[in-house]
Amino acid sequence: QVQLVESGGGLVQAGGSLTLSCAGAISTFGSYTMGWFRQVPGEAREFVATIFWSGTNTAYADSVKGRFTISRDNAKNTVYLQMNNLKPEDTAVYYCAARRQSSYGWTSPNGYNYWGQGTQVTVSS
């Protein structure tokens, strides 16, 4: 069983920054593609960013491109999401996810095998 634990969420004013962390209890963490998703109540879970196993390749949703940065430290089994210039529309529960193999694309929630419990990010205007 793979466990992912997010931390770093909170309340921040618009224009501010937060860094989310996700620690994975996975012995082969470095072989997983890691992603961040977010979800607002009543809406579908939305792709935010992904980082491939080597850490050199990343991808972002258009809505966060240029403001958010995903990174990973395989030695610490941890993936990060640095969020700058936050906007009220970034308010959501943010989830970390791990992908080993899937026939679904890496922007689809169905493409990830394991999920964390989520951390709330609230951006006030």
Secondary structure in CASP SS format (residue, H / E / C, confidence):
PFRMAT SS
TARGET T0000
AUTHOR 0000-0000-0000
METHOD secondary structure of the structure
MODEL  1
Q C 1.00
V C 1.00
Q E 1.00
L E 1.00
V E 1.00
E E 1.00
S E 1.00
G C 1.00
G C 1.00
G E 1.00
L E 1.00
V E 1.00
Q E 1.00
A C 1.00
G C 1.00
G C 1.00
S C 1.00
L E 1.00
T E 1.00
L E 1.00
S E 1.00
C E 1.00
A E 1.00
G E 1.00
A E 1.00
I C 1.00
S C 1.00
T C 1.00
F H 1.00
G H 1.00
S H 1.00
Y C 1.00
T E 1.00
M E 1.00
G E 1.00
W E 1.00
F E 1.00
R E 1.00
Q E 1.00
V C 1.00
P C 1.00
G C 1.00
E C 1.00
A C 1.00
R C 1.00
E E 1.00
F E 1.00
V E 1.00
A E 1.00
T E 1.00
I E 1.00
F C 1.00
W C 1.00
S C 1.00
G C 1.00
T C 1.00
N C 1.00
T E 1.00
A E 1.00
Y E 1.00
A C 1.00
D C 1.00
S C 1.00
V C 1.00
K C 1.00
G C 1.00
R C 1.00
F E 1.00
T E 1.00
I E 1.00
S E 1.00
R E 1.00
D E 1.00
N H 1.00
A H 1.00
K H 1.00
N C 1.00
T E 1.00
V E 1.00
Y E 1.00
L E 1.00
Q E 1.00
M E 1.00
N C 1.00
N C 1.00
L C 1.00
K C 1.00
P H 1.00
E H 1.00
D H 1.00
T C 1.00
A E 1.00
V E 1.00
Y E 1.00
Y E 1.00
C E 1.00
A E 1.00
A E 1.00
R E 1.00
R C 1.00
Q C 1.00
S C 1.00
S C 1.00
Y C 1.00
G C 1.00
W C 1.00
T C 1.00
S C 1.00
P H 1.00
N H 1.00
G H 1.00
Y C 1.00
N C 1.00
Y E 1.00
W E 1.00
G C 1.00
Q C 1.00
G C 1.00
T E 1.00
Q E 1.00
V E 1.00
T E 1.00
V E 1.00
S E 1.00
S C 1.00
END
